Amino acid sequence: MKNQWGHDITPIDEIIRQSEHRDIISNSTAGMLGAIGRSFTEVQEVLSILFDSSFSGNIQRLEKVLHDKITSQGGSPEIMRSGMDERAKVIHSEIQEYLLGDSLADIGCGSGVVSWLSRDNFTDILLYDEINYLDPKVKLPFVNIPSGSSFPLDRSFDCTLLLTVLHHAEHPLKLLQDVWKCTKQRLIGNVLNLWKEVSEKQDIAERKKNGIRTCSVPSLSK
Ligand SMILES: C[S@@+](CC[C@H](N)C(=O)[O-])C[C@H]1O[C@@H](n2cnc3c(N)ncnc32)[C@H](O)[C@@H]1O
């Protein structure tokens, strides 16, 4: 598999199944699912899907099966919701001072809560994602981008968000270029730099104490 610049890279599903990654993936998955009230058996079920080699080469299907498994049964949706809200508040506090203009597009909006918290800054907000899992409290218009299709270039926005999206996208460079074309004033985006966090040996307990944090959010202005 080649990346956007033509370099050979290992597909994510192969990385997941490399034996040296097994412990870190098992522990972090158990930690996250435990935090939302999932039982030991449910954690084991999710791990067996993650390590199931029959998903080889089909990461979208693996993501969908995991997403459905994690969100559809057991545990407590309220705990999950409040965890997501805390995360959105942290991200919102990080981007607040960079928001500008009247119109906002949130590409890869996820639950949509970050834009919901930003709603007083804008008169016009549009949410985009490949999957619709908006939080029910988010009353903002949503546009579905079917998986594999290009970002629609039919209008432009003063401000655009690409928050923890590019590292999930199948064609990140194309998505960034398309979103930049639609940006009139400022694009705010970030990618999760897990390697940096691991290499700096960040204290996980300290991070938990401070709330779930993303990396700092850079922005590009025109
Ligand atoms: C980690 S979530 C981030 C959600 C939200 N931005 C936030 O920070 O709360 C990544 C999101 O990007 C979406 N996504 C990935 N590739 C995409 C694409 N090409 N176009 C639109 N959304 C995409 C996924 O469906 C997922 O909801």
PDBQT file of the ligand as one rigid body, heavy atoms in Angstrom, charges set to zero:
ROOT
HETATM    1  C1  LIG A 301     -12.192  11.225  15.353  1.00  0.00    +0.000 C 
HETATM    2  S1  LIG A 301     -13.650  11.681  14.521  1.00  0.00    +0.000 S 
HETATM    3  C2  LIG A 301     -13.594  13.424  14.828  1.00  0.00    +0.000 C 
HETATM    4  C3  LIG A 301     -14.967  14.015  15.029  1.00  0.00    +0.000 C 
HETATM    5  C4  LIG A 301     -14.990  15.509  15.327  1.00  0.00    +0.000 C 
HETATM    6  N1  LIG A 301     -14.283  16.283  14.334  1.00  0.00    +0.000 N 
HETATM    7  C5  LIG A 301     -14.427  15.798  16.683  1.00  0.00    +0.000 C 
HETATM    8  O1  LIG A 301     -13.263  16.198  16.800  1.00  0.00    +0.000 OA
HETATM    9  O2  LIG A 301     -15.162  15.585  17.664  1.00  0.00    +0.000 OA
HETATM   10  C6  LIG A 301     -13.201  11.596  12.809  1.00  0.00    +0.000 C 
HETATM   11  C7  LIG A 301     -14.375  11.783  11.889  1.00  0.00    +0.000 C 
HETATM   12  O3  LIG A 301     -13.931  11.999  10.551  1.00  0.00    +0.000 OA
HETATM   13  C8  LIG A 301     -14.878  11.424   9.689  1.00  0.00    +0.000 C 
HETATM   14  N2  LIG A 301     -14.262  11.284   8.351  1.00  0.00    +0.000 N 
HETATM   15  C9  LIG A 301     -13.217  10.515   7.991  1.00  0.00    +0.000 A 
HETATM   16  N3  LIG A 301     -12.932  10.669   6.677  1.00  0.00    +0.000 NA
HETATM   17  C10 LIG A 301     -13.814  11.581   6.204  1.00  0.00    +0.000 A 
HETATM   18  C11 LIG A 301     -14.036  12.171   4.915  1.00  0.00    +0.000 A 
HETATM   19  N4  LIG A 301     -13.289  11.860   3.862  1.00  0.00    +0.000 N 
HETATM   20  N5  LIG A 301     -15.030  13.079   4.800  1.00  0.00    +0.000 NA
HETATM   21  C12 LIG A 301     -15.790  13.413   5.875  1.00  0.00    +0.000 A 
HETATM   22  N6  LIG A 301     -15.643  12.878   7.114  1.00  0.00    +0.000 NA
HETATM   23  C13 LIG A 301     -14.665  11.972   7.269  1.00  0.00    +0.000 A 
HETATM   24  C14 LIG A 301     -15.238  10.121  10.393  1.00  0.00    +0.000 C 
HETATM   25  O4  LIG A 301     -16.456   9.585   9.943  1.00  0.00    +0.000 OA
HETATM   26  C15 LIG A 301     -15.300  10.577  11.848  1.00  0.00    +0.000 C 
HETATM   27  O5  LIG A 301     -16.586  10.990  12.245  1.00  0.00    +0.000 OA
ENDROOT
TORSDOF 0
